[in-house]
Amino acid sequence: MQTNSTPIHQRRLLTLRQGSDYAGVCRTKLYGEAKAGRLKLLKIGGSTRIERSELDRWIDESVA
């Protein structure tokens, strides 16, 4: 398995685990926010990803 050494803050797409670490919330919270329509997740093949810009937008709106 190859590892990607690009820092999370420079990646465009994040796994849900990376996204939860980045946002400081659990993965369940991200799934709940997506189900409520406040966060957009992407399915790529069999995996779920989130755009870092989408996560940044959600964080900004959550703290405002």
C-alpha positions in Angstrom: 0.0 0.0 0.0 1.3 3.4 -0.9 1.1 6.2 1.6 0.5 9.8 0.6 2.9 12.1 2.4 1.1 15.3 1.3 0.0 17.3 4.4 -3.8 17.3 5.0 -4.0 21.0 4.6 -2.7 20.7 1.1 -5.0 17.9 -0.1 -8.1 18.7 -2.0 -9.9 15.5 -1.1 -9.9 13.9 2.3 -11.1 10.6 3.7 -13.7 10.9 6.4 -11.1 10.0 9.0 -8.8 12.7 7.7 -11.7 15.1 7.6 -12.7 14.4 11.1 -9.1 14.9 12.3 -8.9 18.2 10.4 -12.2 19.5 11.7 -11.8 18.1 15.3 -15.0 16.2 15.2 -15.9 12.5 15.0 -16.8 10.8 11.7 -20.3 10.2 13.0 -20.8 14.0 13.2 -19.7 14.4 9.5 -22.1 11.7 8.4 -24.9 13.3 10.4 -24.2 16.7 8.9 -24.2 15.2 5.4 -27.5 13.4 6.1 -29.0 16.8 7.3 -27.8 18.4 4.0 -25.3 20.7 5.6 -22.2 18.9 4.3 -21.6 17.3 0.9 -19.7 14.0 0.7 -18.4 12.4 -2.5 -18.4 8.7 -3.3 -15.4 7.7 -5.4 -15.5 4.0 -6.2 -16.3 2.3 -2.8 -14.9 5.1 -0.7 -16.3 8.3 0.7 -14.4 11.6 0.5 -14.9 15.2 1.4 -13.5 18.2 -0.3 -11.3 20.2 2.0 -13.0 23.4 0.8 -16.4 22.0 1.6 -15.2 21.1 5.1 -13.7 24.6 5.5 -17.0 26.2 4.5 -18.9 24.0 7.0 -16.4 24.9 9.8 -16.7 28.6 9.0 -20.6 28.4 9.1 -20.5 26.3 12.3 -18.5 28.8 14.3 -20.3 31.9 12.9 
